Amino acid sequence: MSDKEFDSRSSRRGDVVAKRGTPRASASPGDARPNLLNLAPGAALERLAGFMNDAGEPAYRARQVLRHLWQKPAPDFEAMSDVPRELRQRLASAFVLPRLSIDTDRISADGTRKFLFRLADGQAIETVAIPDGKRVTLCISSQAGCALQCAFCATGAMGFARNLEAFEIAGQVRELALLDPPIRPTNIVFMGMGEPLMNWRAVDTTLTILNAPDGFGLGARHITVSTVGVLPGIEALARRPEQFRLAISVHAPSDALRRTLMPVNVKYPLAAVIEAAKRFERRVTFEYVMLGGVNDALEHAIALGRLAKECGAFVNLIPLHPGGAGSFTRSSPAAMRRFTAELKRARIEVAVRKSRGLDIAAACGQLRAERLRRRPPVGAQQHGDVQVA
């Protein structure tokens, strides 16, 4: 499927869904004021410039306000102290700057910090801040829940609620920058709740907000989009000129095994995903969760090494987090060592990810499950912007 078909089909579905009354994110129900935080910086600047012109204000005021959206975020218009009070009041009447509410904030003994944000419609999403020396990586969510139902994933077990809008994805970064003291990331990974490339339009805008000098100004090579292998989304990401990183959730080196773990493999078979990775023209990472007695044998390591060599991929081995779904167990330390050694023998660059936040339910979806365990999931087909796997 081409991206044009990808986007147009989403739009058509969205029109139908809106008529059915499916809840959609907004600053508050019925508020018709434009949401500046849902726009890429260039579009937000254009909107502000038009407002300033109509209001008879100097043109420089538009950039003055723009700085307070992401570069030096202000919680609301009233807090923009370098803007005249009367203008602040007029801005607040014309636009909205919606906030995400922090429901839960947990800090692990290892420094990992996990947040549960409550959204305007009552949905909840997770964000994790992972410090490592001078680096701080934010793991952000792109959907409330997930439609893909990977067998080992807590989020997939919850089902899908809806896509996030751009202001809710970038808003996770913005809210942490508003803390005292602020949390400012050096790296951002789309590895929280949801499949980012099944919410491409919002993720596309968010990538611009995160990377643009008038946005958060984070280097593209410090931003990684993780996917199970949604081919139209990989192609769309590849067409962007910035050097955003791509991580592919492989988790099994054969179609037969991958289908049992990841139902999406029926629609996007492993061979097609590998071909897309070869065409990506930037460094690709293979994510591979280690499941004891399932995908951690020597034969699996040999097969994975062959796939990685085809597209020059870096392999990230992930010990199964205790909060995962199903009855799986993590691979033993000995199995991890054998697997790693075989990949190195094949001259594949490989790393074993550290398990972080074990004491604060840091596995993807755990905290949300605690809070919303009684809420029934919404079928993925009921949300207009999702291509159902």
Contacts in CASP RR format, 6 or more apart in sequence:
PFRMAT RR
TARGET T0000
AUTHOR 0000-0000-0000
METHOD contacts of the structure
MODEL  1
MSDKEFDSRSSRRGDVVAKRGTPRASASPGDARPNLLNLAPGAALERLAG
FMNDAGEPAYRARQVLRHLWQKPAPDFEAMSDVPRELRQRLASAFVLPRL
SIDTDRISADGTRKFLFRLADGQAIETVAIPDGKRVTLCISSQAGCALQC
AFCATGAMGFARNLEAFEIAGQVRELALLDPPIRPTNIVFMGMGEPLMNW
RAVDTTLTILNAPDGFGLGARHITVSTVGVLPGIEALARRPEQFRLAISV
HAPSDALRRTLMPVNVKYPLAAVIEAAKRFERRVTFEYVMLGGVNDALEH
AIALGRLAKECGAFVNLIPLHPGGAGSFTRSSPAAMRRFTAELKRARIEV
AVRKSRGLDIAAACGQLRAERLRRRPPVGAQQHGDVQVA
1 9 0 8 1.000
1 231 0 8 1.000
1 232 0 8 1.000
1 387 0 8 1.000
2 232 0 8 1.000
2 235 0 8 1.000
3 200 0 8 1.000
3 232 0 8 1.000
3 233 0 8 1.000
3 235 0 8 1.000
3 236 0 8 1.000
3 239 0 8 1.000
5 232 0 8 1.000
6 200 0 8 1.000
6 232 0 8 1.000
6 233 0 8 1.000
6 236 0 8 1.000
6 387 0 8 1.000
7 200 0 8 1.000
7 201 0 8 1.000
9 387 0 8 1.000
10 200 0 8 1.000
10 201 0 8 1.000
10 384 0 8 1.000
10 385 0 8 1.000
10 386 0 8 1.000
10 387 0 8 1.000
13 384 0 8 1.000
13 385 0 8 1.000
13 386 0 8 1.000
14 383 0 8 1.000
14 384 0 8 1.000
14 385 0 8 1.000
16 384 0 8 1.000
17 382 0 8 1.000
17 383 0 8 1.000
17 384 0 8 1.000
18 24 0 8 1.000
20 382 0 8 1.000
22 162 0 8 1.000
22 378 0 8 1.000
22 382 0 8 1.000
22 383 0 8 1.000
22 384 0 8 1.000
23 121 0 8 1.000
23 162 0 8 1.000
24 121 0 8 1.000
24 162 0 8 1.000
24 165 0 8 1.000
25 119 0 8 1.000
25 120 0 8 1.000
25 121 0 8 1.000
25 162 0 8 1.000
25 164 0 8 1.000
25 165 0 8 1.000
25 167 0 8 1.000
25 168 0 8 1.000
26 35 0 8 1.000
26 98 0 8 1.000
26 120 0 8 1.000
27 33 0 8 1.000
27 35 0 8 1.000
27 96 0 8 1.000
27 98 0 8 1.000
27 120 0 8 1.000
28 96 0 8 1.000
28 98 0 8 1.000
28 120 0 8 1.000
29 120 0 8 1.000
31 96 0 8 1.000
33 93 0 8 1.000
33 94 0 8 1.000
33 95 0 8 1.000
33 96 0 8 1.000
34 47 0 8 1.000
34 94 0 8 1.000
34 95 0 8 1.000
34 96 0 8 1.000
35 95 0 8 1.000
35 96 0 8 1.000
35 97 0 8 1.000
35 98 0 8 1.000
35 167 0 8 1.000
36 44 0 8 1.000
36 47 0 8 1.000
36 48 0 8 1.000
36 69 0 8 1.000
36 95 0 8 1.000
36 96 0 8 1.000
36 97 0 8 1.000
37 44 0 8 1.000
37 69 0 8 1.000
37 97 0 8 1.000
37 98 0 8 1.000
37 166 0 8 1.000
37 167 0 8 1.000
37 170 0 8 1.000
37 171 0 8 1.000
37 174 0 8 1.000
38 165 0 8 1.000
38 166 0 8 1.000
38 167 0 8 1.000
38 205 0 8 1.000
39 47 0 8 1.000
39 166 0 8 1.000
39 205 0 8 1.000
40 166 0 8 1.000
40 205 0 8 1.000
40 208 0 8 1.000
40 209 0 8 1.000
40 212 0 8 1.000
41 66 0 8 1.000
41 69 0 8 1.000
41 70 0 8 1.000
41 208 0 8 1.000
41 209 0 8 1.000
41 212 0 8 1.000
41 214 0 8 1.000
41 215 0 8 1.000
42 212 0 8 1.000
42 214 0 8 1.000
44 66 0 8 1.000
44 69 0 8 1.000
45 62 0 8 1.000
45 63 0 8 1.000
45 66 0 8 1.000
45 214 0 8 1.000
47 95 0 8 1.000
48 61 0 8 1.000
48 62 0 8 1.000
48 65 0 8 1.000
48 66 0 8 1.000
49 59 0 8 1.000
49 62 0 8 1.000
50 62 0 8 1.000
51 62 0 8 1.000
51 91 0 8 1.000
51 94 0 8 1.000
51 95 0 8 1.000
52 58 0 8 1.000
52 59 0 8 1.000
52 61 0 8 1.000
52 62 0 8 1.000
53 59 0 8 1.000
55 87 0 8 1.000
55 90 0 8 1.000
57 87 0 8 1.000
61 83 0 8 1.000
61 87 0 8 1.000
63 214 0 8 1.000
64 80 0 8 1.000
64 82 0 8 1.000
64 83 0 8 1.000
65 77 0 8 1.000
65 80 0 8 1.000
65 83 0 8 1.000
65 91 0 8 1.000
66 214 0 8 1.000
67 214 0 8 1.000
68 74 0 8 1.000
68 79 0 8 1.000
68 80 0 8 1.000
68 83 0 8 1.000
69 97 0 8 1.000
69 215 0 8 1.000
70 170 0 8 1.000
70 174 0 8 1.000
70 209 0 8 1.000
70 214 0 8 1.000
70 215 0 8 1.000
70 216 0 8 1.000
71 214 0 8 1.000
71 215 0 8 1.000
71 216 0 8 1.000
71 217 0 8 1.000
73 174 0 8 1.000
73 177 0 8 1.000
73 178 0 8 1.000
74 80 0 8 1.000
74 97 0 8 1.000
75 97 0 8 1.000
75 99 0 8 1.000
75 178 0 8 1.000
76 92 0 8 1.000
76 97 0 8 1.000
77 83 0 8 1.000
77 88 0 8 1.000
77 89 0 8 1.000
77 91 0 8 1.000
77 92 0 8 1.000
77 95 0 8 1.000
77 97 0 8 1.000
78 88 0 8 1.000
78 92 0 8 1.000
80 88 0 8 1.000
83 91 0 8 1.000
98 120 0 8 1.000
98 167 0 8 1.000
99 175 0 8 1.000
100 117 0 8 1.000
100 118 0 8 1.000
100 119 0 8 1.000
100 168 0 8 1.000
100 171 0 8 1.000
100 172 0 8 1.000
100 175 0 8 1.000
101 117 0 8 1.000
101 118 0 8 1.000
101 119 0 8 1.000
102 115 0 8 1.000
102 116 0 8 1.000
102 117 0 8 1.000
102 118 0 8 1.000
102 175 0 8 1.000
103 116 0 8 1.000
103 117 0 8 1.000
103 118 0 8 1.000
103 124 0 8 1.000
103 371 0 8 1.000
104 114 0 8 1.000
104 115 0 8 1.000
104 116 0 8 1.000
104 367 0 8 1.000
104 371 0 8 1.000
105 113 0 8 1.000
105 114 0 8 1.000
105 115 0 8 1.000
105 116 0 8 1.000
106 113 0 8 1.000
106 114 0 8 1.000
106 115 0 8 1.000
106 360 0 8 1.000
106 361 0 8 1.000
106 367 0 8 1.000
107 113 0 8 1.000
107 360 0 8 1.000
108 114 0 8 1.000
108 356 0 8 1.000
108 357 0 8 1.000
108 358 0 8 1.000
108 359 0 8 1.000
108 360 0 8 1.000
108 362 0 8 1.000
109 357 0 8 1.000
109 359 0 8 1.000
110 356 0 8 1.000
110 357 0 8 1.000
110 358 0 8 1.000
111 131 0 8 1.000
111 356 0 8 1.000
111 357 0 8 1.000
112 128 0 8 1.000
112 129 0 8 1.000
112 130 0 8 1.000
112 131 0 8 1.000
112 356 0 8 1.000
112 357 0 8 1.000
112 360 0 8 1.000
112 362 0 8 1.000
113 128 0 8 1.000
113 129 0 8 1.000
113 131 0 8 1.000
113 183 0 8 1.000
114 126 0 8 1.000
114 127 0 8 1.000
114 128 0 8 1.000
114 129 0 8 1.000
114 357 0 8 1.000
114 360 0 8 1.000
114 361 0 8 1.000
114 362 0 8 1.000
114 367 0 8 1.000
115 126 0 8 1.000
115 127 0 8 1.000
115 128 0 8 1.000
115 129 0 8 1.000
115 172 0 8 1.000
115 175 0 8 1.000
115 176 0 8 1.000
116 124 0 8 1.000
116 125 0 8 1.000
116 126 0 8 1.000
116 367 0 8 1.000
116 368 0 8 1.000
116 371 0 8 1.000
117 124 0 8 1.000
117 125 0 8 1.000
117 126 0 8 1.000
117 127 0 8 1.000
117 172 0 8 1.000
117 175 0 8 1.000
118 124 0 8 1.000
119 125 0 8 1.000
119 144 0 8 1.000
119 164 0 8 1.000
119 168 0 8 1.000
121 162 0 8 1.000
123 144 0 8 1.000
123 161 0 8 1.000
123 162 0 8 1.000
123 372 0 8 1.000
124 144 0 8 1.000
124 368 0 8 1.000
124 371 0 8 1.000
124 372 0 8 1.000
125 141 0 8 1.000
125 144 0 8 1.000
125 164 0 8 1.000
125 168 0 8 1.000
125 172 0 8 1.000
125 193 0 8 1.000
125 368 0 8 1.000
126 141 0 8 1.000
126 192 0 8 1.000
126 193 0 8 1.000
126 364 0 8 1.000
126 365 0 8 1.000
126 367 0 8 1.000
126 368 0 8 1.000
127 138 0 8 1.000
127 139 0 8 1.000
127 140 0 8 1.000
127 141 0 8 1.000
127 172 0 8 1.000
127 176 0 8 1.000
127 192 0 8 1.000
128 138 0 8 1.000
128 139 0 8 1.000
128 192 0 8 1.000
128 356 0 8 1.000
128 362 0 8 1.000
129 136 0 8 1.000
129 137 0 8 1.000
129 138 0 8 1.000
129 139 0 8 1.000
129 176 0 8 1.000
129 183 0 8 1.000
129 185 0 8 1.000
130 136 0 8 1.000
130 137 0 8 1.000
130 138 0 8 1.000
130 139 0 8 1.000
130 356 0 8 1.000
134 186 0 8 1.000
135 186 0 8 1.000
135 187 0 8 1.000
136 183 0 8 1.000
136 184 0 8 1.000
136 185 0 8 1.000
136 186 0 8 1.000
136 187 0 8 1.000
137 185 0 8 1.000
137 186 0 8 1.000
137 187 0 8 1.000
137 188 0 8 1.000
137 189 0 8 1.000
138 172 0 8 1.000
138 173 0 8 1.000
138 176 0 8 1.000
138 183 0 8 1.000
138 185 0 8 1.000
138 187 0 8 1.000
138 188 0 8 1.000
138 189 0 8 1.000
139 189 0 8 1.000
139 191 0 8 1.000
139 192 0 8 1.000
139 364 0 8 1.000
140 169 0 8 1.000
140 172 0 8 1.000
140 173 0 8 1.000
140 188 0 8 1.000
140 189 0 8 1.000
140 190 0 8 1.000
140 191 0 8 1.000
140 192 0 8 1.000
141 164 0 8 1.000
141 169 0 8 1.000
141 172 0 8 1.000
141 192 0 8 1.000
141 193 0 8 1.000
141 194 0 8 1.000
142 163 0 8 1.000
142 164 0 8 1.000
142 169 0 8 1.000
142 190 0 8 1.000
142 192 0 8 1.000
142 193 0 8 1.000
142 194 0 8 1.000
142 195 0 8 1.000
142 196 0 8 1.000
142 199 0 8 1.000
142 202 0 8 1.000
142 203 0 8 1.000
142 206 0 8 1.000
143 160 0 8 1.000
143 161 0 8 1.000
143 162 0 8 1.000
143 163 0 8 1.000
143 164 0 8 1.000
143 193 0 8 1.000
143 194 0 8 1.000
143 195 0 8 1.000
143 198 0 8 1.000
143 199 0 8 1.000
144 160 0 8 1.000
144 161 0 8 1.000
144 162 0 8 1.000
144 163 0 8 1.000
144 164 0 8 1.000
144 193 0 8 1.000
145 155 0 8 1.000
145 156 0 8 1.000
145 158 0 8 1.000
145 159 0 8 1.000
145 160 0 8 1.000
145 161 0 8 1.000
145 193 0 8 1.000
145 194 0 8 1.000
145 365 0 8 1.000
145 368 0 8 1.000
145 377 0 8 1.000
146 153 0 8 1.000
146 155 0 8 1.000
146 156 0 8 1.000
146 158 0 8 1.000
146 159 0 8 1.000
146 160 0 8 1.000
146 193 0 8 1.000
146 194 0 8 1.000
146 195 0 8 1.000
147 156 0 8 1.000
147 159 0 8 1.000
147 160 0 8 1.000
147 195 0 8 1.000
147 198 0 8 1.000
147 379 0 8 1.000
147 380 0 8 1.000
147 386 0 8 1.000
147 388 0 8 1.000
147 389 0 8 1.000
148 156 0 8 1.000
148 194 0 8 1.000
148 195 0 8 1.000
148 228 0 8 1.000
148 262 0 8 1.000
148 263 0 8 1.000
148 264 0 8 1.000
148 389 0 8 1.000
149 156 0 8 1.000
149 157 0 8 1.000
149 159 0 8 1.000
149 263 0 8 1.000
150 156 0 8 1.000
150 228 0 8 1.000
150 249 0 8 1.000
150 251 0 8 1.000
150 261 0 8 1.000
150 262 0 8 1.000
150 263 0 8 1.000
150 264 0 8 1.000
150 325 0 8 1.000
151 260 0 8 1.000
151 261 0 8 1.000
151 262 0 8 1.000
151 325 0 8 1.000
151 326 0 8 1.000
151 328 0 8 1.000
152 251 0 8 1.000
152 261 0 8 1.000
152 289 0 8 1.000
152 291 0 8 1.000
152 320 0 8 1.000
152 324 0 8 1.000
152 325 0 8 1.000
152 326 0 8 1.000
152 328 0 8 1.000
153 324 0 8 1.000
153 325 0 8 1.000
153 364 0 8 1.000
154 323 0 8 1.000
154 324 0 8 1.000
154 325 0 8 1.000
154 363 0 8 1.000
154 364 0 8 1.000
154 365 0 8 1.000
154 366 0 8 1.000
154 369 0 8 1.000
155 192 0 8 1.000
155 193 0 8 1.000
155 194 0 8 1.000
155 364 0 8 1.000
155 365 0 8 1.000
155 368 0 8 1.000
156 325 0 8 1.000
157 325 0 8 1.000
157 326 0 8 1.000
157 369 0 8 1.000
158 365 0 8 1.000
158 368 0 8 1.000
158 369 0 8 1.000
158 372 0 8 1.000
158 377 0 8 1.000
159 377 0 8 1.000
159 378 0 8 1.000
159 379 0 8 1.000
159 380 0 8 1.000
160 377 0 8 1.000
160 378 0 8 1.000
160 379 0 8 1.000
160 380 0 8 1.000
160 383 0 8 1.000
160 386 0 8 1.000
161 377 0 8 1.000
161 378 0 8 1.000
162 378 0 8 1.000
162 383 0 8 1.000
163 198 0 8 1.000
163 199 0 8 1.000
163 202 0 8 1.000
163 383 0 8 1.000
163 384 0 8 1.000
163 385 0 8 1.000
163 386 0 8 1.000
164 199 0 8 1.000
164 202 0 8 1.000
165 202 0 8 1.000
166 202 0 8 1.000
166 203 0 8 1.000
166 205 0 8 1.000
166 206 0 8 1.000
166 209 0 8 1.000
169 202 0 8 1.000
169 203 0 8 1.000
169 206 0 8 1.000
170 206 0 8 1.000
170 209 0 8 1.000
170 210 0 8 1.000
170 216 0 8 1.000
173 185 0 8 1.000
173 188 0 8 1.000
173 210 0 8 1.000
173 216 0 8 1.000
176 182 0 8 1.000
176 183 0 8 1.000
176 184 0 8 1.000
176 185 0 8 1.000
177 183 0 8 1.000
177 184 0 8 1.000
177 216 0 8 1.000
185 218 0 8 1.000
186 218 0 8 1.000
186 222 0 8 1.000
187 218 0 8 1.000
187 222 0 8 1.000
187 223 0 8 1.000
187 224 0 8 1.000
188 210 0 8 1.000
188 218 0 8 1.000
188 222 0 8 1.000
188 223 0 8 1.000
188 224 0 8 1.000
189 223 0 8 1.000
189 224 0 8 1.000
189 226 0 8 1.000
189 247 0 8 1.000
190 196 0 8 1.000
190 203 0 8 1.000
190 224 0 8 1.000
190 225 0 8 1.000
190 226 0 8 1.000
191 224 0 8 1.000
191 226 0 8 1.000
191 247 0 8 1.000
191 364 0 8 1.000
192 364 0 8 1.000
193 364 0 8 1.000
193 365 0 8 1.000
193 368 0 8 1.000
195 227 0 8 1.000
195 228 0 8 1.000
195 230 0 8 1.000
196 203 0 8 1.000
196 225 0 8 1.000
196 226 0 8 1.000
196 227 0 8 1.000
197 203 0 8 1.000
197 225 0 8 1.000
197 227 0 8 1.000
197 229 0 8 1.000
197 230 0 8 1.000
197 232 0 8 1.000
197 233 0 8 1.000
197 234 0 8 1.000
197 236 0 8 1.000
197 237 0 8 1.000
198 230 0 8 1.000
198 385 0 8 1.000
198 386 0 8 1.000
198 387 0 8 1.000
198 389 0 8 1.000
199 385 0 8 1.000
199 386 0 8 1.000
200 232 0 8 1.000
200 233 0 8 1.000
200 236 0 8 1.000
201 385 0 8 1.000
202 385 0 8 1.000
203 225 0 8 1.000
204 236 0 8 1.000
204 240 0 8 1.000
207 223 0 8 1.000
207 225 0 8 1.000
207 240 0 8 1.000
207 242 0 8 1.000
207 244 0 8 1.000
209 215 0 8 1.000
209 216 0 8 1.000
210 216 0 8 1.000
210 217 0 8 1.000
210 218 0 8 1.000
210 223 0 8 1.000
211 217 0 8 1.000
211 218 0 8 1.000
211 219 0 8 1.000
211 220 0 8 1.000
211 223 0 8 1.000
211 242 0 8 1.000
211 244 0 8 1.000
220 242 0 8 1.000
220 243 0 8 1.000
220 244 0 8 1.000
220 245 0 8 1.000
221 243 0 8 1.000
221 244 0 8 1.000
221 245 0 8 1.000
223 244 0 8 1.000
223 245 0 8 1.000
224 244 0 8 1.000
224 245 0 8 1.000
224 246 0 8 1.000
224 247 0 8 1.000
224 285 0 8 1.000
225 237 0 8 1.000
225 244 0 8 1.000
225 245 0 8 1.000
225 246 0 8 1.000
225 247 0 8 1.000
226 246 0 8 1.000
226 247 0 8 1.000
226 248 0 8 1.000
226 249 0 8 1.000
226 287 0 8 1.000
227 233 0 8 1.000
227 234 0 8 1.000
227 246 0 8 1.000
227 247 0 8 1.000
227 248 0 8 1.000
227 249 0 8 1.000
228 248 0 8 1.000
228 249 0 8 1.000
228 262 0 8 1.000
228 264 0 8 1.000
228 268 0 8 1.000
228 389 0 8 1.000
229 248 0 8 1.000
229 249 0 8 1.000
229 264 0 8 1.000
229 268 0 8 1.000
229 273 0 8 1.000
229 276 0 8 1.000
230 264 0 8 1.000
230 268 0 8 1.000
230 387 0 8 1.000
230 389 0 8 1.000
231 268 0 8 1.000
231 272 0 8 1.000
231 273 0 8 1.000
231 276 0 8 1.000
232 387 0 8 1.000
234 246 0 8 1.000
234 273 0 8 1.000
234 276 0 8 1.000
234 277 0 8 1.000
234 280 0 8 1.000
235 276 0 8 1.000
237 244 0 8 1.000
237 246 0 8 1.000
237 280 0 8 1.000
238 279 0 8 1.000
238 280 0 8 1.000
238 281 0 8 1.000
238 282 0 8 1.000
243 282 0 8 1.000
244 282 0 8 1.000
245 282 0 8 1.000
245 283 0 8 1.000
245 285 0 8 1.000
246 277 0 8 1.000
246 280 0 8 1.000
246 282 0 8 1.000
246 284 0 8 1.000
246 285 0 8 1.000
247 284 0 8 1.000
247 285 0 8 1.000
247 286 0 8 1.000
247 287 0 8 1.000
247 316 0 8 1.000
248 273 0 8 1.000
248 277 0 8 1.000
248 284 0 8 1.000
248 285 0 8 1.000
248 286 0 8 1.000
248 287 0 8 1.000
248 313 0 8 1.000
249 262 0 8 1.000
249 287 0 8 1.000
250 258 0 8 1.000
250 270 0 8 1.000
250 273 0 8 1.000
250 286 0 8 1.000
250 287 0 8 1.000
250 288 0 8 1.000
250 304 0 8 1.000
250 307 0 8 1.000
251 258 0 8 1.000
251 261 0 8 1.000
251 262 0 8 1.000
251 287 0 8 1.000
251 288 0 8 1.000
251 289 0 8 1.000
251 295 0 8 1.000
252 258 0 8 1.000
252 260 0 8 1.000
252 261 0 8 1.000
252 262 0 8 1.000
252 270 0 8 1.000
252 295 0 8 1.000
252 300 0 8 1.000
253 270 0 8 1.000
253 295 0 8 1.000
253 300 0 8 1.000
253 303 0 8 1.000
253 304 0 8 1.000
253 305 0 8 1.000
253 306 0 8 1.000
253 307 0 8 1.000
254 270 0 8 1.000
254 303 0 8 1.000
255 265 0 8 1.000
255 269 0 8 1.000
255 270 0 8 1.000
255 271 0 8 1.000
257 294 0 8 1.000
257 295 0 8 1.000
257 300 0 8 1.000
258 265 0 8 1.000
258 270 0 8 1.000
259 265 0 8 1.000
259 266 0 8 1.000
261 291 0 8 1.000
261 294 0 8 1.000
261 295 0 8 1.000
263 389 0 8 1.000
264 389 0 8 1.000
266 389 0 8 1.000
267 389 0 8 1.000
268 389 0 8 1.000
270 307 0 8 1.000
274 307 0 8 1.000
274 310 0 8 1.000
274 311 0 8 1.000
277 284 0 8 1.000
277 311 0 8 1.000
277 313 0 8 1.000
278 310 0 8 1.000
278 311 0 8 1.000
280 311 0 8 1.000
283 312 0 8 1.000
283 313 0 8 1.000
283 314 0 8 1.000
284 311 0 8 1.000
284 312 0 8 1.000
284 313 0 8 1.000
284 314 0 8 1.000
285 313 0 8 1.000
285 314 0 8 1.000
285 315 0 8 1.000
285 316 0 8 1.000
286 304 0 8 1.000
286 307 0 8 1.000
286 308 0 8 1.000
286 313 0 8 1.000
286 314 0 8 1.000
286 315 0 8 1.000
286 316 0 8 1.000
287 316 0 8 1.000
287 318 0 8 1.000
288 295 0 8 1.000
288 304 0 8 1.000
288 315 0 8 1.000
288 316 0 8 1.000
288 317 0 8 1.000
288 318 0 8 1.000
289 295 0 8 1.000
289 318 0 8 1.000
289 319 0 8 1.000
289 320 0 8 1.000
290 296 0 8 1.000
290 317 0 8 1.000
290 318 0 8 1.000
290 319 0 8 1.000
290 320 0 8 1.000
290 330 0 8 1.000
290 331 0 8 1.000
290 335 0 8 1.000
290 336 0 8 1.000
290 339 0 8 1.000
291 320 0 8 1.000
291 328 0 8 1.000
291 329 0 8 1.000
291 330 0 8 1.000
291 331 0 8 1.000
292 320 0 8 1.000
292 328 0 8 1.000
292 329 0 8 1.000
292 330 0 8 1.000
292 331 0 8 1.000
292 332 0 8 1.000
292 335 0 8 1.000
293 331 0 8 1.000
293 335 0 8 1.000
294 328 0 8 1.000
296 331 0 8 1.000
296 335 0 8 1.000
296 336 0 8 1.000
296 339 0 8 1.000
298 338 0 8 1.000
298 339 0 8 1.000
298 342 0 8 1.000
300 339 0 8 1.000
301 338 0 8 1.000
301 339 0 8 1.000
301 342 0 8 1.000
301 343 0 8 1.000
302 342 0 8 1.000
302 346 0 8 1.000
304 315 0 8 1.000
304 343 0 8 1.000
305 315 0 8 1.000
305 342 0 8 1.000
305 343 0 8 1.000
305 346 0 8 1.000
305 348 0 8 1.000
306 346 0 8 1.000
307 313 0 8 1.000
308 314 0 8 1.000
308 315 0 8 1.000
308 343 0 8 1.000
308 346 0 8 1.000
308 348 0 8 1.000
309 346 0 8 1.000
309 347 0 8 1.000
309 348 0 8 1.000
313 348 0 8 1.000
314 349 0 8 1.000
314 350 0 8 1.000
314 351 0 8 1.000
315 343 0 8 1.000
315 348 0 8 1.000
315 349 0 8 1.000
315 350 0 8 1.000
315 351 0 8 1.000
316 350 0 8 1.000
316 351 0 8 1.000
316 353 0 8 1.000
317 336 0 8 1.000
317 339 0 8 1.000
317 340 0 8 1.000
317 350 0 8 1.000
317 351 0 8 1.000
317 352 0 8 1.000
317 353 0 8 1.000
318 352 0 8 1.000
318 353 0 8 1.000
319 330 0 8 1.000
319 331 0 8 1.000
319 336 0 8 1.000
319 352 0 8 1.000
319 353 0 8 1.000
319 355 0 8 1.000
320 328 0 8 1.000
320 329 0 8 1.000
320 330 0 8 1.000
320 331 0 8 1.000
321 330 0 8 1.000
321 355 0 8 1.000
321 358 0 8 1.000
321 362 0 8 1.000
321 363 0 8 1.000
321 364 0 8 1.000
322 330 0 8 1.000
322 358 0 8 1.000
322 363 0 8 1.000
323 361 0 8 1.000
323 363 0 8 1.000
323 366 0 8 1.000
324 363 0 8 1.000
324 366 0 8 1.000
331 339 0 8 1.000
336 352 0 8 1.000
340 350 0 8 1.000
340 352 0 8 1.000
343 350 0 8 1.000
344 350 0 8 1.000
356 362 0 8 1.000
360 367 0 8 1.000
361 367 0 8 1.000
361 370 0 8 1.000
380 386 0 8 1.000
380 388 0 8 1.000
381 388 0 8 1.000
END
